[in-house]
Amino acid sequence: MAAKAVVKEASVEERLHALWNLQEIDTRIDKVQILKGELPAEVKDLEDEIVGLSTRLSHLEAEVAELDEEVNNRKNAKAMAKELISRYEKQQNNVKNNREFDALSKEIELQRLEIQLSEKKANDATAKIDAKKGVFEETEKLIKTRDKDLKNKKKELEKIVEETDKEELLLQKESDKSKLSVDERLLKAYTRIRNNYRNGLGVVAVLRDSCGGCYTKIPPQRQLEIRQRKRIITCENCGRILVDFTNREPES
């Protein structure tokens, strides 16, 4: 009967090496994503701004239409008032007593007041129309500028995506392959710690006697334990896994 092959369990040092290698690959992926990530955000901001400006134009158009209607209504009211004045004045020529004459005089005065009010309201509405048309023209110019900016940003993004997609795909394959060398429990811890920090560093080197993540001073005895590589040691302040394989920290 053939003897079963004995699978040698990876040492702590080997596990730390595998984890450090994974961190270096993931850091390179992060750099690519950051490069791409800023531009999509800028493109989205420009698109949102253009939508907002276009909505403003629609509102301005509706407001101008309402004011135009107000001006027309006031012009019609003024014309009607003039017509009534003319009618009342003719009626005054045929009145039989002072009482009827005075009543018609009051109606004429009321219509003259209506004319003054209509003229004022029409002038106010016209002034508002002119102001809103000025805002409308400025908004149109701004939309054209933002459209131009958006086209340039999209071209820039397309170029970067084209240049980085292939690199990112290769790095992701490297990362997936590297994860196979890290035991499941350690990988989960690494992923959890990495997700807690914006720079994505879950494993850091000891730099100038300090944690390469939060720069907290590490006691000499603890540094010795890290160098011995006999157990997994984390920073007491930030929780990152500490290693001593290199004096250069992965760039965040």
C-alpha positions as CSV (number, residue, x, y, z in Angstrom):
1,M,0.0,0.0,0.0
2,A,1.5,3.4,-1.0
3,A,2.3,5.8,1.8
4,K,0.3,9.0,1.9
5,A,2.1,12.2,0.8
6,V,2.7,14.5,3.8
7,V,1.8,18.1,3.0
8,K,4.2,20.4,4.8
9,E,2.5,23.3,6.6
10,A,3.9,26.7,5.7
11,S,6.0,28.3,8.4
12,V,5.0,31.7,9.8
13,E,7.9,33.3,7.9
14,E,6.6,31.7,4.6
15,R,3.1,32.9,5.4
16,L,4.3,36.4,6.1
17,H,6.3,36.4,2.9
18,A,3.3,35.4,0.9
19,L,1.2,38.1,2.6
20,W,3.8,40.8,2.0
21,N,4.0,39.8,-1.7
22,L,0.1,40.0,-1.9
23,Q,0.2,43.5,-0.3
24,E,2.7,44.7,-2.8
25,I,0.6,43.5,-5.7
26,D,-2.6,44.9,-4.2
27,T,-0.9,48.3,-3.7
28,R,0.0,48.4,-7.4
29,I,-3.7,47.7,-8.2
30,D,-4.8,50.4,-5.9
31,K,-2.5,52.9,-7.6
32,V,-4.0,52.0,-11.0
33,Q,-7.6,52.3,-9.6
34,I,-6.8,55.7,-7.9
35,L,-5.5,57.0,-11.3
36,K,-8.7,55.9,-12.9
37,G,-10.9,56.7,-10.0
38,E,-10.3,60.5,-9.9
39,L,-11.3,61.0,-13.5
40,P,-14.7,59.1,-13.4
41,A,-15.6,61.2,-10.4
42,E,-14.7,64.4,-12.3
43,V,-16.7,63.1,-15.3
44,K,-19.7,62.3,-13.0
45,D,-19.5,65.8,-11.4
46,L,-19.5,67.5,-14.7
47,E,-22.4,65.4,-16.0
48,D,-24.4,66.2,-12.8
49,E,-23.6,69.9,-13.1
50,I,-24.8,69.9,-16.8
51,V,-28.0,68.2,-15.8
52,G,-28.5,70.8,-13.1
53,L,-27.8,73.7,-15.5
54,S,-30.2,72.2,-18.0
55,T,-32.9,72.0,-15.4
56,R,-32.3,75.6,-14.5
57,L,-32.8,76.5,-18.2
58,S,-36.1,74.7,-18.3
59,H,-37.2,76.5,-15.1
60,L,-36.2,79.9,-16.6
61,E,-38.1,79.2,-19.8
62,A,-41.2,78.4,-17.8
63,E,-40.8,81.5,-15.7
64,V,-40.3,83.7,-18.8
65,A,-43.4,82.2,-20.4
66,E,-45.4,83.0,-17.3
67,L,-44.1,86.6,-17.2
68,D,-44.9,86.9,-21.0
69,E,-48.4,85.9,-20.2
70,E,-48.6,88.4,-17.4
71,V,-47.5,91.2,-19.7
72,N,-50.1,90.2,-22.3
73,N,-52.8,90.1,-19.7
74,R,-51.8,93.5,-18.4
75,K,-51.8,94.9,-22.0
76,N,-55.3,93.4,-22.5
77,A,-56.5,94.9,-19.2
78,K,-55.1,98.3,-20.2
79,A,-56.9,98.1,-23.6
80,M,-60.1,97.1,-21.9
81,A,-59.8,100.0,-19.5
82,K,-59.3,102.5,-22.3
83,E,-62.3,101.1,-24.1
84,L,-64.5,101.4,-21.0
85,I,-63.3,105.0,-20.4
86,S,-64.3,105.9,-24.0
87,R,-67.7,104.3,-23.5
88,Y,-68.3,106.0,-20.1
89,E,-67.3,109.4,-21.5
90,K,-69.9,109.0,-24.3
91,Q,-72.5,108.0,-21.8
92,Q,-71.8,111.2,-19.8
93,N,-73.0,113.2,-22.8
94,N,-76.4,111.7,-22.5
95,V,-77.0,111.7,-18.7
96,K,-80.1,113.2,-17.3
97,N,-78.8,114.3,-13.9
98,N,-75.6,115.0,-11.9
99,R,-75.9,111.8,-10.0
100,E,-75.5,109.7,-13.1
101,F,-72.7,112.0,-14.3
102,D,-70.8,111.5,-11.0
103,A,-71.2,107.8,-11.1
104,L,-69.7,107.6,-14.6
105,S,-66.9,109.9,-13.5
106,K,-66.0,107.5,-10.7
107,E,-66.0,104.5,-13.1
108,I,-63.7,106.5,-15.4
109,E,-61.3,107.2,-12.5
110,L,-61.3,103.6,-11.6
111,Q,-60.4,102.6,-15.1
112,R,-57.6,105.2,-15.2
113,L,-56.2,103.6,-12.0
114,E,-56.5,100.2,-13.7
115,I,-54.4,101.5,-16.6
116,Q,-51.7,102.8,-14.3
117,L,-51.7,99.5,-12.4
118,S,-51.5,97.5,-15.6
119,E,-48.6,99.6,-16.9
120,K,-46.7,99.2,-13.6
121,K,-47.3,95.4,-13.5
122,A,-46.4,95.0,-17.2
123,N,-43.2,97.1,-16.7
124,D,-42.3,95.0,-13.6
125,A,-42.8,91.8,-15.5
126,T,-40.8,93.0,-18.5
127,A,-37.9,93.9,-16.2
128,K,-38.0,90.4,-14.7
129,I,-38.1,88.9,-18.2
130,D,-34.9,90.9,-19.2
131,A,-33.1,89.7,-16.0
132,K,-34.1,86.1,-16.5
133,K,-33.0,86.2,-20.1
134,G,-29.6,87.5,-18.9
135,V,-29.4,84.5,-16.6
136,F,-30.5,82.2,-19.3
137,E,-27.8,83.4,-21.7
138,E,-25.1,83.0,-19.0
139,T,-26.4,79.5,-18.2
140,E,-26.3,78.5,-21.8
141,K,-22.6,79.8,-22.1
142,L,-21.8,77.8,-18.9
143,I,-23.3,74.7,-20.3
144,K,-21.2,75.0,-23.5
145,T,-18.1,75.4,-21.4
146,R,-19.0,72.4,-19.2
147,D,-19.8,70.3,-22.3
148,K,-16.4,71.1,-23.7
149,D,-14.7,70.2,-20.3
150,L,-16.7,67.0,-20.2
151,K,-15.7,65.9,-23.7
152,N,-12.0,66.5,-22.8
153,K,-12.3,64.6,-19.5
154,K,-14.0,61.7,-21.2
155,K,-11.2,61.5,-23.8
156,E,-8.6,61.6,-21.1
157,L,-10.5,58.9,-19.2
158,E,-10.8,56.7,-22.2
159,K,-7.1,57.0,-22.9
160,I,-6.2,56.1,-19.3
161,V,-8.7,53.2,-19.2
162,E,-7.2,51.8,-22.4
163,E,-3.6,52.1,-21.0
164,T,-4.4,50.7,-17.5
165,D,-7.1,48.1,-18.1
166,K,-4.5,45.5,-19.4
167,E,-2.1,46.3,-16.6
168,E,-4.9,46.0,-14.0
169,L,-6.1,42.7,-15.4
170,L,-2.6,41.2,-15.2
171,L,-2.1,42.5,-11.7
172,Q,-5.5,41.1,-10.6
173,K,-4.4,37.7,-11.9
174,E,-1.2,38.0,-9.9
175,S,-3.2,39.0,-6.8
176,D,-5.6,36.0,-7.2
177,K,-2.7,33.7,-7.7
178,S,-0.8,35.1,-4.7
179,K,-3.9,34.7,-2.5
180,L,-3.6,30.9,-3.0
181,S,-0.4,31.0,-1.1
182,V,-2.0,32.6,2.0
183,D,-4.1,30.5,4.4
184,E,-7.8,31.4,4.5
185,R,-7.9,32.7,8.1
186,L,-4.9,35.0,7.5
187,L,-6.3,36.2,4.2
188,K,-9.6,37.1,5.8
189,A,-7.7,39.1,8.5
190,Y,-5.7,40.8,5.9
191,T,-8.7,41.7,3.8
192,R,-10.6,43.0,6.8
193,I,-7.7,45.2,7.9
194,R,-7.0,46.4,4.4
195,N,-10.7,47.5,4.0
196,N,-10.5,49.5,7.1
197,Y,-8.0,52.0,5.6
198,R,-8.3,54.3,2.6
199,N,-4.7,53.5,1.5
200,G,-5.4,49.8,1.5
201,L,-2.4,48.8,3.6
202,G,-3.1,45.7,5.7
203,V,0.5,44.7,6.0
204,V,3.3,47.2,6.7
205,A,7.0,47.1,7.4
206,V,8.7,48.5,10.5
207,L,10.2,51.8,9.4
208,R,12.6,53.7,11.7
209,D,11.4,51.7,14.7
210,S,7.8,52.6,14.0
211,C,4.7,51.1,12.4
212,G,4.8,51.8,8.7
213,G,1.0,52.4,8.7
214,C,0.3,54.7,11.7
215,Y,3.9,55.6,12.6
216,T,3.4,54.6,16.2
217,K,6.7,53.8,18.0
218,I,7.4,50.0,18.4
219,P,9.2,48.9,21.5
220,P,12.6,47.2,20.9
221,Q,11.4,43.8,22.3
222,R,8.5,43.8,20.0
223,Q,10.7,44.6,17.1
224,L,12.9,41.6,18.0
225,E,9.8,39.4,17.9
226,I,8.9,40.7,14.5
227,R,12.4,40.0,13.2
228,Q,12.2,36.4,14.5
229,R,9.1,35.8,12.3
230,K,7.8,33.1,14.6
231,R,4.3,34.5,15.0
232,I,1.9,37.0,13.4
233,I,2.3,40.4,15.1
234,T,0.0,43.3,14.6
235,C,0.4,47.0,15.5
236,E,-1.2,47.7,18.9
237,N,-2.4,51.0,17.7
238,C,-3.8,50.5,14.1
239,G,-4.1,46.7,14.0
240,R,-2.0,46.3,10.8
241,I,0.2,43.2,10.4
242,L,3.8,44.0,10.9
243,V,6.8,42.6,8.9
244,D,10.5,43.3,8.5
245,F,11.2,42.1,5.0
246,T,12.1,45.4,3.6
247,N,12.9,49.0,4.6
248,R,10.6,50.3,1.8
249,E,6.9,50.5,2.5
250,P,4.5,49.9,-0.4
251,E,3.5,53.3,-1.8
252,S,0.0,54.1,-0.8
